[in-house]
Amino acid sequence: MNVQHTDSSTHWPMIVLLWATGLLAASQFAKISLTFDELQAVYPNGSVALAVSGVSVVGILGGAMAGYFVARIGARRAVLGAVVFSAIVSLSQGISLPFWLFMVTRIAEGFGHLLLVVALPTMMAALARPNDRSVVMGLWGTFFGVGYALMALAVPSVLAWGGPTAVYMGHGVLLAGLFPLLWIALPQVMSGKARMPNVVEVHRAIFSNPRYFAPGLGHGIYTSLFIALVAFLPATLDAIWLTAVLPLANLSGTFVSGFIARVLPASRLSIGGFAVAAVLFAVLGLTGSVGVALLALFATGVTAGANFAAVPEFNTRPEDQARANGAVAQIGNIGTFTGTPVFALVAGSLWGLVGVSIAICLAGVVYAGFAYMRARMSAENG
């Protein structure tokens, strides 16, 4: 069947299943970063750092196309195909490969990851009643942090038992084990008959329509902050334990944003989160307070969840949500890819870090704020 939510209930068990699938998508990044040293020992002459970001390359190049592709084949087929493909790739990483071939598997893994991060939230929104969609999108916004945290708990034991290849094989086994349940449970979302335009048409269609690109712009500005701050802020504040706690503060804000967005439009909440975070980063520069750092990450987490919730705010049809989620994936990967090198230039200097953070947050207020304003005008004009 083709799902367009019309009844009075939200399909929470199905939504949790889709969210759990998202945790394994997040693990496609976490499994390499958490086994970095061990993988470097396996490939002493390889540029292992490229293996971490290899998955992002596909998102940067193909994020916009992915939204149309998911609309073309339907979200169910996209999820099932991505899970099977990702399982095969991950299992192949568990065997001895030359480094160049391992890198090929990492880039290939980006295709599965991209389809999942576009199709999963599209399907989750379609299975939620309108009043619950902001909460559901807030839940989805936690997938990366929760997936990373769970991998951080599991990886040390698996590494001690079988090394990095055991981690990759285990990830593949989990994906393969999840497939039968998804096959039985997932409904059809979208007809799967959308026309697939060429690359130029896709980007013109998305980036000329603020209802598609505004949430992605907000998300890309946010992603340029998050990973970089978790990487550099704890050492700068001489509080290494913050490496584990900062993501939790951020996740808390992301989850809470879904409930706030029930009474405040998600697009306005996103801009409010950027503004509050800018103020908190300024206070952090003056005080060096760990508590303020946690509040600042909480505020950016609110922005993250609000950007995801803004997708169904402006796009009611699953096909349109898939295109907007494609823009979120593409611009978000650009932010992830570019943010860390910029912050690395000022790492070790508290005012350097907070200065860049304030500038990025103000850019969110101005540029994402303008894009969201255009999206609201477009929605009001039909």
C-alpha positions in Angstrom: 0.0 0.0 0.0 1.0 3.6 -0.5 1.0 5.4 2.9 -0.1 9.0 3.3 -1.0 9.3 7.0 -4.7 10.0 7.5 -5.7 8.2 10.7 -5.6 9.6 14.2 -2.7 7.5 15.5 1.1 7.6 15.0 2.7 4.3 14.1 5.3 4.4 16.9 6.6 0.8 16.7 7.3 1.3 13.0 8.9 4.7 13.7 11.2 3.2 16.3 12.2 0.4 13.9 13.1 3.0 11.3 15.0 5.0 13.9 16.9 1.9 14.9 17.9 1.4 11.3 19.2 5.0 11.4 21.5 4.0 14.2 23.2 1.5 12.0 23.5 4.2 9.3 25.3 6.4 11.9 27.5 3.5 12.6 28.9 3.6 9.1 30.8 6.7 10.3 31.4 5.7 13.9 32.9 2.2 13.1 35.9 3.8 11.3 36.5 6.7 13.7 36.3 4.4 16.7 38.8 2.0 15.2 41.1 4.6 13.7 44.3 3.6 15.4 43.8 -0.1 14.9 43.0 0.5 11.2 46.1 2.6 10.8 48.1 -0.3 12.2 46.6 -2.6 9.5 47.4 0.0 6.8 50.5 1.8 8.1 51.1 3.4 4.7 47.5 4.3 4.0 45.7 7.6 4.5 43.2 6.2 6.9 41.8 9.7 7.7 40.3 9.6 4.2 38.4 6.4 5.1 36.5 8.4 7.8 35.3 11.0 5.4 34.9 8.7 2.4 31.2 8.2 3.1 30.7 12.0 3.0 31.9 12.3 -0.6 28.8 10.6 -2.0 26.5 12.8 0.1 28.2 15.9 -1.1 28.0 15.0 -4.7 24.7 13.1 -4.8 22.5 14.4 -1.9 20.1 16.4 -4.1 19.8 13.5 -6.6 19.1 11.1 -3.7 15.8 12.8 -2.9 14.5 12.4 -6.4 15.8 8.8 -6.6 14.0 7.9 -3.4 10.8 9.5 -4.8 11.4 7.5 -8.0 11.7 4.0 -6.5 9.7 4.6 -3.3 11.0 4.8 0.3 10.4 1.1 1.1 12.6 -0.1 -1.8 15.2 2.6 -1.0 15.5 1.4 2.7 15.5 -2.3 1.8 18.0 -1.9 -1.0 20.3 0.3 1.1 20.3 -2.1 4.0 21.2 -5.1 1.8 23.9 -3.1 -0.1 25.3 -1.7 3.2 25.4 -5.2 4.8 27.3 -6.6 1.8 29.8 -3.7 1.8 30.4 -3.9 5.6 30.9 -7.7 5.5 33.4 -7.3 2.7 35.4 -4.9 4.9 35.8 -7.8 7.4 38.2 -9.6 5.0 41.8 -8.7 4.2 41.7 -6.0 1.5 44.4 -3.8 0.0 44.0 -0.2 1.1 42.8 1.1 -2.3 40.1 -1.5 -2.3 39.1 -0.8 1.3 38.7 2.9 0.2 36.5 1.8 -2.7 34.2 0.0 -0.2 34.1 3.2 2.0 33.0 5.4 -0.9 30.5 2.7 -2.1 29.2 2.6 1.5 28.3 6.3 1.0 25.5 5.3 -1.5 23.8 3.1 1.1 24.2 5.7 3.8 22.8 8.5 1.6 19.7 6.5 0.7 19.0 5.7 4.3 19.3 9.2 5.6 16.9 10.4 2.9 14.4 7.6 2.9 14.2 6.9 6.7 13.0 10.3 7.8 10.7 10.6 4.8 9.0 7.3 5.9 9.0 8.3 9.6 7.2 11.6 8.8 4.6 9.7 6.6 3.8 7.3 9.5 3.2 10.2 12.0 0.0 12.1 12.4 0.6 15.9 11.7 0.7 16.9 15.4 3.4 14.3 16.1 5.7 15.0 13.2 7.9 17.5 15.0 8.4 15.0 17.8 9.2 12.2 15.3 11.7 14.5 13.5 13.2 15.4 16.8 13.7 11.7 17.5 15.2 11.2 14.0 17.6 14.1 14.7 19.2 12.1 17.5 20.1 9.1 15.3 23.7 10.1 14.6 24.7 10.9 18.2 22.9 7.9 19.7 24.3 5.5 17.0 27.8 6.9 17.7 27.4 6.5 21.5 26.2 2.9 21.3 29.1 2.1 19.0 31.5 3.7 21.5 30.2 1.3 24.1 30.4 -1.8 22.0 33.5 -1.3 20.0 36.2 -1.7 22.7 35.0 -5.2 23.6 34.7 -6.3 19.9 38.1 -4.8 19.2 39.7 -6.8 22.1 38.1 -9.9 20.8 38.7 -9.7 17.0 40.2 -6.4 16.0 38.8 -3.9 13.6 37.6 -6.4 11.0 35.4 -8.0 13.7 33.7 -4.5 14.2 33.0 -4.2 10.5 31.8 -7.8 10.2 29.5 -7.3 13.2 28.0 -4.2 11.7 27.3 -6.1 8.5 25.7 -9.0 10.5 23.4 -6.5 12.3 22.3 -5.0 9.0 21.7 -8.4 7.5 19.7 -9.5 10.6 17.6 -6.4 10.4 16.6 -6.9 6.8 14.0 -9.6 7.2 12.2 -7.6 9.9 12.1 -4.5 7.6 11.0 -6.6 4.7 8.0 -7.9 6.7 7.1 -4.6 8.4 7.7 -1.7 6.1 4.8 -0.3 4.2 5.0 1.4 0.8 5.6 5.2 1.0 5.3 7.1 -2.2 4.1 5.6 -5.5 7.6 5.2 -6.9 6.6 6.7 -10.2 8.2 10.1 -10.0 10.2 11.2 -13.0 14.0 11.3 -12.6 15.3 14.5 -14.0 18.9 15.2 -14.9 21.5 16.6 -12.5 21.1 20.2 -13.6 17.3 20.0 -13.4 17.5 18.5 -9.9 19.8 21.2 -8.4 17.8 23.9 -10.1 14.5 22.5 -8.8 15.8 22.2 -5.2 17.9 25.3 -4.9 15.3 27.6 -6.5 12.7 26.4 -4.0 13.2 27.6 -0.4 10.8 25.0 0.9 13.3 22.3 -0.2 16.6 24.0 0.6 16.0 26.1 3.7 16.1 23.1 6.2 19.2 21.9 4.5 20.9 25.2 4.8 20.1 25.4 8.5 21.4 21.9 8.9 24.6 22.5 7.0 25.4 25.5 9.1 24.8 23.4 12.2 26.9 20.4 11.1 29.9 22.7 10.5 29.8 23.3 14.3 29.0 20.0 16.0 31.7 17.5 15.1 34.4 20.2 15.2 33.4 21.4 18.7 33.3 17.9 20.1 36.8 17.3 18.7 38.5 20.5 19.9 36.6 22.1 22.8 37.3 19.5 25.5 41.1 19.9 25.2 40.8 23.6 25.0 38.8 23.7 28.2 41.2 21.2 29.8 38.2 18.8 30.4 38.7 15.8 28.2 35.7 14.1 29.8 33.5 16.6 27.9 34.2 14.5 24.7 31.5 12.1 26.0 29.2 14.6 27.6 29.0 17.3 24.9 27.2 15.0 22.4 24.7 14.1 25.2 24.0 17.8 25.8 23.5 18.2 22.0 21.2 15.2 21.8 19.1 16.4 24.6 18.5 19.7 22.8 17.7 17.8 19.6 15.1 15.6 21.3 13.5 18.5 23.2 13.2 20.5 20.1 10.5 18.1 18.7 8.2 18.9 21.6 8.9 22.7 21.5 8.1 22.6 17.7 4.5 21.5 18.6 3.8 25.0 19.8 6.5 27.1 17.9 7.2 26.7 14.2 10.3 24.6 13.7 11.7 27.2 11.3 11.6 29.9 13.9 12.9 27.6 16.6 16.0 26.8 14.4 16.9 30.5 14.2 16.2 31.0 17.9 18.6 28.2 18.7 21.3 29.8 16.6 20.8 33.2 18.3 20.8 31.7 21.8 23.9 29.6 21.0 25.7 32.7 19.7 25.1 34.5 23.0 26.2 31.4 25.0 29.4 31.0 23.0 30.2 34.7 23.8 29.7 34.0 27.5 31.8 30.9 27.2 34.7 33.0 25.8 34.4 35.3 28.8 34.1 32.7 31.5 35.6 29.4 30.2 32.7 27.7 32.0 32.1 24.0 31.3 28.4 24.5 32.2 28.1 27.3 29.6 29.7 25.0 27.0 27.1 22.3 27.7 24.3 24.9 27.4 25.7 26.1 24.1 25.8 22.5 22.7 22.2 22.1 24.0 21.1 25.2 22.1 22.8 23.9 18.9 21.0 20.6 19.4 17.7 22.4 19.5 18.6 24.0 16.1 19.5 20.5 14.7 16.2 19.0 15.6 14.3 22.0 14.4 15.9 21.8 11.0 14.7 18.2 10.6 11.2 19.2 11.8 11.1 22.1 9.3 11.1 19.5 6.4 7.5 18.4 7.0 6.5 21.9 8.1 7.0 23.2 4.5 6.6 20.0 2.6 3.4 17.9 3.1 3.8 15.3 0.4 6.4 12.5 0.9 7.9 13.2 -2.5 8.6 16.7 -1.5 9.9 15.6 1.9 12.3 13.2 0.1 13.7 16.1 -2.0 14.1 18.3 1.0 15.8 15.5 2.9 18.1 15.1 0.0 19.1 18.7 0.3 19.6 18.2 4.1 21.9 15.3 3.4 23.9 17.2 0.7 24.4 20.5 2.6 24.9 18.7 5.9 27.7 16.7 4.5 29.3 19.8 3.1 29.1 21.3 6.6 30.6 18.2 8.2 33.4 18.1 5.6 34.4 21.8 5.8 33.8 22.7 9.5 36.5 20.7 11.1 39.4 22.0 9.0 38.3 25.6 9.7 38.2 25.0 13.5 41.5 23.2 13.3 43.1 26.5 12.4 42.2 27.9 15.8 42.3 24.8 17.9 43.8 25.4 21.4 42.6 28.9 21.6 39.3 29.3 23.4 38.5 32.7 21.9 39.5 31.3 18.5 36.9 28.5 18.9 34.1 30.6 20.3 34.8 33.3 17.7 34.4 30.9 14.8 31.3 29.5 16.6 29.7 32.9 17.0 30.4 33.7 13.4 28.8 30.5 12.2 25.7 30.9 14.5 25.2 34.5 13.3 25.4 33.2 9.7 22.7 30.7 10.7 20.5 33.6 12.0 21.0 35.7 8.9 21.2 33.2 6.0 19.1 30.3 7.3 16.7 33.0 8.7 16.3 34.6 5.3 15.8 31.1 3.6 13.2 30.2 6.1 11.4 33.5 5.6 11.3 32.8 1.9 10.0 29.3 2.6 7.2 30.6 4.7 6.3 33.1 2.0 6.3 30.4 -0.6 4.1 28.1 1.6 1.6 30.9 2.2 1.4 31.6 -1.5 0.8 28.0 -2.3 
